Amino acid sequence: MNRPPITPTPRRCELAVPPGFAALRDHKDTDHALLEAMRPRFGDVLEALDAAGFPEDDLIVAWDFTVVSDEFVHRDLIAARDRTIAALDTHPIAFTVTSDAPIGDGKLIRRKLTGTLDAPLFLTQDGATSPGTKIARDAAGLPALQGFYQIPFTAIVPACAYAATDPVAMVIYGHGLLGSSGETAGGVQQTTAAELCAVFVGTDLRGMSTLDLSAVARALTELTRADEVMEVIEQGIVNHITLVRAMRTSFAQALFVDPAKANKSLVDPTRVFYFGLSQGPSWERP
């Protein structure tokens, strides 16, 4: 004999409201130090939940906790930025050109330049890409300047800059995921530089550049090494702040010049713009 399946009748089980939560919710005093420490902000917790569609009458228990403060999140990069700017104020940026040639026939891009420049260093192990490199810290736990080191740069100067009536703008280029400064001279960037009649310049975002592939791989397989990526990105931001300063000073005065016009500068140091790809870093004007 076939019997129909038995469908259980749903039963609602009322959950008990913990007395500590009930006391906070109902504004009743307790002698529990931790509960009383939470009371001043508990109204904000209930208001936030109510705004999200969870009125206090429907709650069994609720709490909040601070994962990290805004000050803690921002303090590393703010300190690195401020110390970078202070270091650059007393250190004229030296640079070395390793190649300088037109792209193709030079009708679109007159010069593609590669080289290195000085940048403040905040990493351990002289900034090496070997395991263990991270931010060097002072007694207060903030990024500590370790001197200067060499960072790469790539720049493209469109032919139109030499015929322009006025000095042209400059664009700092932020490369894509795990890329490099070499992307600055890519095909799209060449076309854009020529159409805008602007000089494009880029460097590596340390922490998430091609140089850092091994560190990223180590962090993905062992999360305790994440600081070897995330902290090193701070150096990447420092590198870009330094590059902008170089563009406004050393590069404008001695690199992006026209020898046929007594080394007159081709660029306007007050006009610096930003063009970034998937992870191109934002920057703050030094």
C-alpha positions as CSV (number, residue, x, y, z in Angstrom):
1,M,0.0,0.0,0.0
2,N,1.5,3.3,-1.1
3,R,1.3,6.1,1.5
4,P,1.7,9.8,0.7
5,P,4.9,11.4,2.1
6,I,4.6,13.0,5.4
7,T,5.2,16.7,5.4
8,P,6.4,18.0,8.8
9,T,4.5,21.0,10.1
10,P,6.9,23.9,10.5
11,R,7.3,24.9,14.2
12,R,8.5,28.3,15.2
13,C,11.0,28.2,18.0
14,E,11.1,31.4,20.0
15,L,14.7,32.2,20.9
16,A,15.4,33.8,24.3
17,V,16.7,37.3,24.4
18,P,19.9,37.5,26.4
19,P,19.4,39.5,29.6
20,G,22.4,41.7,28.8
21,F,21.1,42.7,25.4
22,A,17.6,43.3,26.9
23,A,19.1,45.6,29.6
24,L,20.8,47.7,26.9
25,R,17.8,47.8,24.7
26,D,15.4,48.7,27.5
27,H,17.7,51.2,29.1
28,K,18.1,49.3,32.4
29,D,21.2,49.7,34.4
30,T,23.4,46.7,35.1
31,D,26.5,46.1,37.2
32,H,28.3,44.5,34.2
33,A,31.3,46.7,33.3
34,L,31.5,45.6,29.7
35,L,27.8,46.1,29.1
36,E,28.0,49.6,30.6
37,A,31.0,50.4,28.5
38,M,28.9,49.6,25.4
39,R,25.9,51.6,26.5
40,P,26.9,55.1,25.2
41,R,27.1,53.8,21.6
42,F,24.4,51.2,21.7
43,G,21.7,53.6,20.6
44,D,23.6,54.1,17.4
45,V,23.7,50.3,16.8
46,L,20.0,50.0,17.2
47,E,19.4,53.1,14.9
48,A,21.6,51.6,12.2
49,L,19.9,48.3,12.3
50,D,16.4,50.0,12.2
51,A,17.5,52.0,9.2
52,A,18.6,48.7,7.5
53,G,15.1,47.2,8.1
54,F,15.7,45.4,11.4
55,P,13.7,47.1,14.2
56,E,14.7,46.4,17.8
57,D,11.6,44.4,18.5
58,D,12.8,41.7,16.0
59,L,16.3,41.5,17.4
60,I,17.6,38.6,19.6
61,V,21.0,40.1,20.1
62,A,23.1,42.9,18.4
63,W,26.5,44.3,18.9
64,D,29.2,46.3,17.2
65,F,33.0,46.3,17.3
66,T,35.8,48.3,15.7
67,V,38.0,46.4,13.3
68,V,40.4,49.3,12.9
69,S,40.2,53.1,13.3
70,D,40.3,55.6,10.4
71,E,43.5,57.1,12.0
72,F,45.2,53.7,11.9
73,V,44.2,53.0,8.3
74,H,45.5,56.4,7.1
75,R,48.5,57.1,9.3
76,D,51.0,55.0,7.4
77,L,50.4,56.5,4.0
78,I,50.0,60.0,5.3
79,A,53.3,59.8,7.2
80,A,55.0,58.3,4.1
81,R,53.6,61.1,1.9
82,D,54.6,63.9,4.3
83,R,58.1,62.5,4.8
84,T,58.5,62.0,1.1
85,I,57.7,65.6,0.4
86,A,60.0,66.8,3.1
87,A,62.9,64.7,1.8
88,L,62.3,66.0,-1.8
89,D,62.3,69.6,-0.6
90,T,65.9,69.2,0.3
91,H,67.0,66.7,-2.4
92,P,67.0,67.9,-6.1
93,I,65.9,64.8,-8.1
94,A,68.8,63.4,-10.1
95,F,68.0,61.2,-13.1
96,T,69.8,59.0,-15.6
97,V,68.6,58.4,-19.2
98,T,69.4,54.9,-20.5
99,S,67.7,55.2,-23.9
100,D,66.4,58.1,-26.0
101,A,65.1,57.5,-29.5
102,P,62.0,58.1,-31.6
103,I,59.3,55.5,-32.0
104,G,59.2,54.4,-35.7
105,D,59.7,57.3,-38.0
106,G,59.2,59.8,-35.1
107,K,56.3,61.5,-36.8
108,L,54.0,60.6,-34.0
109,I,56.4,60.2,-31.0
110,R,59.6,62.1,-31.4
111,R,61.2,60.6,-28.2
112,K,60.8,57.5,-26.1
113,L,62.9,57.8,-23.0
114,T,63.8,55.3,-20.4
115,G,65.9,55.7,-17.3
116,T,66.0,56.0,-13.6
117,L,65.6,58.7,-11.0
118,D,66.2,59.1,-7.2
119,A,63.2,58.4,-4.9
120,P,62.9,58.3,-1.1
121,L,63.1,54.7,0.1
122,F,60.9,53.4,3.0
123,L,61.5,49.7,2.5
124,T,63.8,47.3,4.3
125,Q,66.5,45.3,2.5
126,D,67.3,48.3,0.3
127,G,63.9,47.8,-1.5
128,A,64.9,44.3,-2.8
129,T,62.2,42.0,-4.2
130,S,63.4,39.2,-2.0
131,P,61.2,37.6,0.8
132,G,60.8,39.7,3.9
133,T,60.9,43.2,2.3
134,K,58.4,45.5,3.9
135,I,58.1,49.0,5.3
136,A,60.9,50.1,7.6
137,R,59.5,51.7,10.8
138,D,60.6,54.1,13.4
139,A,60.1,54.0,17.2
140,A,56.5,55.2,16.7
141,G,55.7,52.5,14.2
142,L,55.6,54.9,11.2
143,P,57.4,54.5,7.8
144,A,61.0,55.5,8.3
145,L,63.1,57.1,5.5
146,Q,66.0,54.8,4.6
147,G,67.7,57.2,2.2
148,F,67.2,57.2,-1.6
149,Y,67.1,54.5,-4.2
150,Q,66.7,54.3,-8.0
151,I,63.3,53.8,-9.6
152,P,62.6,53.4,-13.4
153,F,60.7,55.7,-15.6
154,T,59.5,55.7,-19.2
155,A,58.4,58.8,-21.1
156,I,57.1,59.6,-24.5
157,V,57.3,63.0,-26.1
158,P,54.9,63.6,-29.1
159,A,56.3,65.3,-32.1
160,C,53.7,68.0,-31.8
161,A,55.2,69.3,-28.6
162,Y,58.1,70.7,-30.7
163,A,55.8,72.7,-32.9
164,A,53.4,73.8,-30.2
165,T,53.1,77.6,-29.6
166,D,53.0,77.1,-25.8
167,P,54.5,74.5,-23.5
168,V,52.4,71.4,-23.4
169,A,50.9,69.5,-20.5
170,M,52.3,66.3,-18.9
171,V,50.4,63.2,-17.9
172,I,51.5,60.7,-15.2
173,Y,50.5,57.2,-16.4
174,G,49.5,54.5,-13.9
175,H,50.1,51.0,-15.3
176,G,47.7,48.1,-15.0
177,L,47.7,45.1,-12.7
178,L,51.3,43.8,-12.1
179,G,52.5,45.9,-15.0
180,S,55.4,48.3,-15.3
181,S,56.5,51.7,-16.5
182,G,57.1,50.3,-19.9
183,E,53.3,50.4,-20.5
184,T,53.6,54.2,-20.8
185,A,54.9,53.7,-24.4
186,G,52.1,51.4,-25.4
187,G,50.2,51.9,-28.6
188,V,47.1,53.5,-27.0
189,Q,49.2,55.7,-24.9
190,Q,51.2,56.9,-28.0
191,T,47.9,57.8,-29.8
192,T,46.5,59.5,-26.8
193,A,49.7,61.5,-26.2
194,A,49.7,62.7,-29.8
195,E,46.0,63.6,-29.8
196,L,46.3,65.5,-26.5
197,C,49.8,66.8,-27.5
198,A,51.0,65.9,-24.0
199,V,54.1,64.2,-22.6
200,F,53.3,60.9,-20.9
201,V,55.5,59.7,-18.0
202,G,55.2,56.5,-15.8
203,T,57.0,54.5,-13.2
204,D,56.5,51.1,-11.4
205,L,53.8,50.8,-8.7
206,R,56.0,48.8,-6.3
207,G,53.9,46.2,-4.5
208,M,51.8,45.5,-7.5
209,S,54.2,45.7,-10.4
210,T,56.0,43.1,-12.5
211,L,58.9,43.2,-10.0
212,D,56.5,42.1,-7.3
213,L,55.1,39.0,-8.9
214,S,57.0,36.7,-6.6
215,A,55.8,38.5,-3.5
216,V,52.2,38.4,-4.7
217,A,52.6,34.7,-5.3
218,R,54.0,34.1,-1.8
219,A,51.2,36.1,-0.3
220,L,48.5,34.1,-2.2
221,T,49.9,30.8,-0.9
222,E,50.7,32.1,2.6
223,L,48.5,35.0,3.9
224,T,50.9,35.8,6.7
225,R,53.1,37.3,4.0
226,A,50.5,39.8,2.8
227,D,52.4,42.7,4.3
228,E,55.2,42.0,1.7
229,V,52.6,43.2,-0.8
230,M,50.3,45.6,1.0
231,E,53.1,47.5,2.8
232,V,55.2,47.7,-0.3
233,I,52.4,49.4,-2.2
234,E,53.1,52.4,0.1
235,Q,56.5,52.6,-1.6
236,G,54.7,52.5,-5.0
237,I,52.7,55.6,-4.0
238,V,55.9,57.3,-2.8
239,N,57.5,56.5,-6.2
240,H,54.6,58.2,-8.0
241,I,54.7,61.3,-5.7
242,T,58.4,61.5,-6.5
243,L,57.8,61.1,-10.2
244,V,55.4,64.0,-10.2
245,R,57.9,66.2,-8.4
246,A,60.6,65.2,-11.0
247,M,58.2,66.0,-13.8
248,R,57.6,69.5,-12.4
249,T,61.3,70.2,-11.7
250,S,64.2,68.2,-13.1
251,F,62.4,66.7,-16.1
252,A,60.8,70.0,-17.1
253,Q,64.0,71.9,-16.7
254,A,66.5,69.4,-18.2
255,L,64.8,66.5,-19.9
256,F,61.8,67.7,-21.8
257,V,63.6,70.4,-23.6
258,D,64.2,71.4,-27.2
259,P,67.9,71.7,-28.1
260,A,67.1,73.5,-31.3
261,K,65.6,76.3,-29.2
262,A,68.4,76.7,-26.6
263,N,67.0,73.9,-24.5
264,K,63.7,75.7,-24.0
265,S,61.3,73.6,-21.9
266,L,58.6,71.8,-23.9
267,V,56.3,71.4,-20.9
268,D,54.2,73.4,-18.5
269,P,55.1,72.2,-15.0
270,T,51.7,73.6,-13.7
271,R,49.7,71.3,-15.9
272,V,50.1,67.7,-14.7
273,F,47.2,65.3,-15.2
274,Y,46.6,61.6,-14.4
275,F,45.7,58.7,-16.6
276,G,45.4,55.3,-14.9
277,L,44.5,51.7,-15.8
278,S,43.0,49.0,-13.6
279,Q,45.2,49.7,-10.6
280,G,46.9,52.9,-11.5
281,P,47.7,54.8,-8.3
282,S,46.1,58.0,-7.4
283,W,48.5,60.7,-6.4
284,E,48.5,63.9,-4.4
285,R,50.2,67.0,-5.7
286,P,53.5,67.5,-3.9
